[in-house]
Amino acid sequence: MTPSLTPEQRSIRRAVLEVCADFPGEYWRELDERQAYPSEFVRALTKGGWLAALIPERYGGAEMGILEASLIMEAINASGGNAAACHAQMYTMDVITRHGSQDQRRRYLPALASGQLRLQAFGVTEPTTGSDTTQLQTRARLQGDRYVVHGQKVFTSRVEHSDLMLLLVRTTPADEVAKKTDGISLLLVDLHEARGHGLEVRPLRTMLNHHTCEVFLDGLEVPAENLIGREGAGFRALLDGLNAERILIAAECIGDGDWFLKTGCRYARERVVFGRPIGQNQGIQLPLALAHAHVRAADLMRFHAATLYDSGRPCGAQANMAKLLAADASWEAANACLQTHGGFGFATDYDVERKFRETRLYQVAPVSTNLILTYLAERELGLPRSY
């Protein structure tokens, strides 16, 4: 039911599924109980070169497109795993490749491709501004050859497990720029140097095992050479990263949707009540069938958005629609699967409740479904801006 894939793309998905086979549901359940990071899984993906998918070959990567990267994310979630520990290293790579200097690419990309360094943290969201990114309060002022940063970030996932972090800052106050998207810059932070020297990390416990944190910045010094792109032009680089992220998240939702449908249908065939399998009842069949149709439709939009992105064409609307449709479809499939399992859907041994919690996130982040709808209303339908 998937759009046509090349033999190479099919082999990518098969190979990733083979890696995932070594990390069954028990592995993810145990991590979930301890709120632990999937170190062994990340090492296995790194060893296979999968986390270097978007890094150019000349820097030790596979030089794949976002479509191929999305197949990797899809396969992880379809296997019953959780790609959250992987997708940030995908879309942050594209930010450095597209907007980083030649020196930055030479310095960081080979080490990231080999696994010597890990970049899985992106400091964007703030506790007071949330989705209103242009009003971010984190400030960076150039003093000599270093930026001095003050501010706070929240929901910065995997910062405890990364060597580097991309950090969005305002280098020119909002009331001093012509456009509110101007004056925003991207810095690459060496977390080993930063911790205890102007950067403090506090874990934030959530209903998901996503290793998310609050980050406090008080006089953090970042070398000026770690500026990504031009000063004040970081918002454009951010959008490229966010479009890539939306496509990858859409793929993860497709993987989740397929897992829920496979798991729900298997249980519906095996579970016998009143002398017949429950899957023989239309009350079970119809929600699963409808969710299947919606997952497949969302999959088509994922492929369309990824194709546009890889060809260098504008894809903001398509990336947003892919994320919206896939998040809705995976959540619909999750509900159908849980309802099919009845009480057993809440038992941890079945993995349904874990995956149910994980896929619920995508209604809210990254970027809530309501914000996507307002974006589409304005940009695609020509309606007045609502915020």
N, C-alpha and C positions, 0 to 999 in steps of 0.2 A: 504493500500500500504506500510505500515511500516513493517519492519522485525518483526518477532514474538516477542511479549512481554509477560512476565509472568503476571498473574493476579495482582500481587503487583505493577509491573511497570505501568500497565494500570491505576491502582487506583491512583498512584502518579500523573500521567498526568491529570486525571479527577479532583483530589482534587486541584491541582494548578490552573486549568482552573476555578474552582468554586471561588477561591480567586480572580482571575483576573476579574471575572464578575462584581465585585464591583468597578472596576476601568475602566470605558469605555473610549472611544475615547475622550470625553469631558474633562476628568481628565487629560489626557496626553497633549491635546492641550493647556489647560490653563497653565500647567507647562512649556510647550515649549515657550509660549508667554513671561513668566516671567523669563525664564532660571532658574527655581526653581527645587529643589531636591524633589524626590517623597517620602517624609518622611512617609506619611500614608501607602503607598504601602510597603515600606521596613519594617515598623512595623508589618503589616499584615503577611508578609512572615516570619518574625522572630517569631511571635506568633505561627504560624503553624509549626515551626521547620524546614522550608525549607532551610533557610540559614545555618543550621547546618548539612546539608545532609552528608558532608564528614568528620564530626567530629566523632571519635569513641564513642560508647555508654557509655563507662566508664567515658567519660568527658561530658556527657549530650547531645551528638549528635545522629544522626540517623544511622551512620556508613554505608552509602550507597556507591556504586561505582560511578565512573565518568560517567558511562552510565545513572544511575538514576539521577545524578546531571544534565546531559545534557537534560534529559526529562523535568526537571523543567525549564531550560532556554528556551527550545523550546516552551513549553506551554505559557510562558510569551509573547514571541514575536508573536506567532501564534494568541494570543488573541487581538493583536493590541497594546500591551504595549511595554516597552523597558527594557530589562534585564540588561542594562549596570550598573545599580546601585546595581546589585546582583552578577554578575559573578566573580568579583574580590574576594569577600569574600569566594567564592567556591575554586578557585585554590590556593589562599594564605593559606587556611586551610590545603590543602594537603602538602604544603611546610613545615609547622610547624609540621604536623603529621609525615611526613616521615623523616625530617631532624632536627627538634627541639630536645632539650634535654628533659629528663624526667621532670625536674623542669619547663621548659618553657611550656611543654604541660599541666602540672598540674596548672600552674599559669594562663595561658591565655585561653585555650580551653573551660573550663566550662563557663567563663564569655562571651566568644564569642558565645557559643551555646545558652545562655540565652538571649543574646541581651544587656547585661550589658556593653560590649565593642563591638566596631565595627572596623573591619580591612578590608578596601576596597581600600587602596592605595598601589601602588607598584612603587617605584621610580627607574626606569631603564633608560629610554631614556634621552639623553642629547642634548643640542642645537648644539654642534659642532661635535658630533660623530654619532648621529642618530642610524642607524641600526648596526653600527660597534661597538657592545657592548664591545668587548675585549679591545677597545681603550678608554674606559670611563675615564674621567678626574677627577671624584670625588674621593678624597683621604681620607683615614682614617688611622691615626697613633695611635698605642696603647701607652698611657702615663699613667703609673700606672695601675689603675683598670678601665680606661675609654678610649674609642676611641674618638679622636678628628677629626672631619670631616670638610672638605672644598670642595666645588664644587657647581654644579648646575644641576637640573633636569628640564625637560620640558614635557608637555603632561602627567603630573601626575594627573590622574583623581580622583575625590572624596576625595582628601586630606583634604578639608575643612569640610567634613562630616564623618571623620574617627577619631577614638581614637588612632589607631596604624597605622604605615606604615612600610612595608618592604623596605629596602634601599640597593641597590647594590653599592658597593664601591670597590676601588682597595686598598688593604692593602700592596701589594708589587708592585713597579713600573714594567711596562711591560718590560723594558730593563734588568730586574734582574731575570726573570723567564725563565725556559726552554721552556715552552709552553705558548702561549699568553692567554690561558684560565686559567692558574694558577695565583695565587696572587689576585684573586677576592673573595670578601666575602659578606655575607648577614648580615645586622643588622636589628633588630627590634626596631623601634623608637617610644617612647611614645610622641605623638604629643602635648599633653597638657603641658608636661614638656619642650618640645623643642621650641614651639612657643615663640618668643621673646628672646630666649636664644641660638642664633646661627642658627635659622631656620626662614625664612620668606617665606610666601606664597602669590603669586600674581595671581589672576584669569586671565585666558586666554580665551577671548570670541571667540567662533568658530561657525560654521554653525549648530552645533549639541548641544543639551542640555545634555552634558556629564560632566559638572562641572570640566573641566580640568584646570590645573594651572601650573605655573612655581614655582619651589622650589629653594630657595637660601640657601646654607649651608656655614656658616662662623664661624668656631670654635664651631660647635655643638658637645656637649659631650654626648656620648652614653655609658652606662655601659657595660663593657666587657662581663658581663653575658647575654647580649642581642645579642651576636653573635649566628647566626643560623648555626649549624654544626661546622666544623673545619675552622679556619682561612685559607684563600687562596683557599678553596674548594667550594666556593659559586656558581661557574658556573654550577656545576653538579646539585645543588639544583634548580638553576634558570631554567635549561632545563626541569626538572621534572614539574616545575610550568608552563613553556611555553607550554609543550605538553598538559597538562591539559587545559590550556587556549585555545589552538587551537581547541580542541575537543568541549569545551563549546561554543566557538564562532561559530564553524560549526553548532552546534545545534541551536543557535540563528538565523543563516542564514536560516536554514531549516524552522524554525518557521516563519521568515519573508516571505520566499518563499511561504509557505502555505497561509499566510494572503493575499499576493498580488494575488495569484491565486483565492482564495475564493472571494475576493473583486472584482477582475476584472471580474470573471465569473458571479457573481451576477448582476453587472452593465450591462454586455453584454446581459443577459437574459431580463433585465427590460427596457433597453434603446431602444426606437423604433424610427427609422429614415427611411424615404421613405417607411413607412407602414410595416416595418418588424423589429424584434429585431436585433440589430447589431451583436449579437452572432451567427446569422444565416449565416453571411458572413465569408468566409474562411480567408479573410484578418485579421479578429479578432480572429478566431478560432486557426489558425496555430501557431502564436507566443505564445499563452497561452498553447497550447498543448505541444509545444516543451519545454517551460519552465517547465511544469509539469514533463516531462520525465527527465529533467536534475536535478530538485529538488529531485526526487525519487532516481536517481542514486547517487547523493551526499549523500543522507540519508544513503544508504548502506555503503558508506565509513566511515561515522560518526560512525555507529554501529561497524564496523570492528576495527577502531582505538580505540574506547572505550573499546571493549572487550580485545584487546591486553593490553591496559593500566591497566585495572583492574586485569589482570592475571599476572602483573609484567613483561611482555615481552617487548622487544624493540618496540617502536611505533613511532619513530620520523618521518619516511617517511609517515606513514599512517595518523598521526595527521596533518602533513602539507598538505597532499593531501586532507584530509577531509575539512580542512579550505579553501583551494584553490577552490575545486569543489563547496562547499556550497556557498562561497562568490560569485563566478561567477553565480551560479544558482539563488541566491536571487536577484542579480542585473539584470539578464535577466528577471526574473519574475516582478521585479519592473518596468522595461521599458515597458513590455507588458501591465501591469496594467495601467500605466500612459497613454500610447497610447490609450488604450481602453476607458479611461475616457475622452480623448480629453481635452478641456479647463477646465472641472470640476476637472481634475486631479491636477490642480494647485491651486484649492480652498481649503483653510485650513479645511473647515468643513468636507471634505471627508477623511481626514487623509492620503491620498495617498502621498501628497508632504512631509509630516513629515516623514513617514516611508521610502519614497524614499531617503531622505537625510540621514536617520539613517543607512540604509543598504549600502549606497555608501561608508561609512567609511571602510568597511571590504575589499575593494580592496586595501586599504593602510595600515591599522593597525587592529590588531597587526600583524606585519610582512606583507610587501607588497607581492602581488601575484608574482611579478618579482623575489623577493628574494627566494620565495618558489620554483619557477621554476629552479633557479640556483642551489639550494640545491638538487633538484631531479636530475638535469643533472649530478652533480658531484657524489652524493651518490648512486643513483640508476642506472644511465646509464654509470658511469665510465668515464665521460668526464673530460677534464682538468679544474681545478678551474679557474673561470673567474674573481675573485676578491681577 
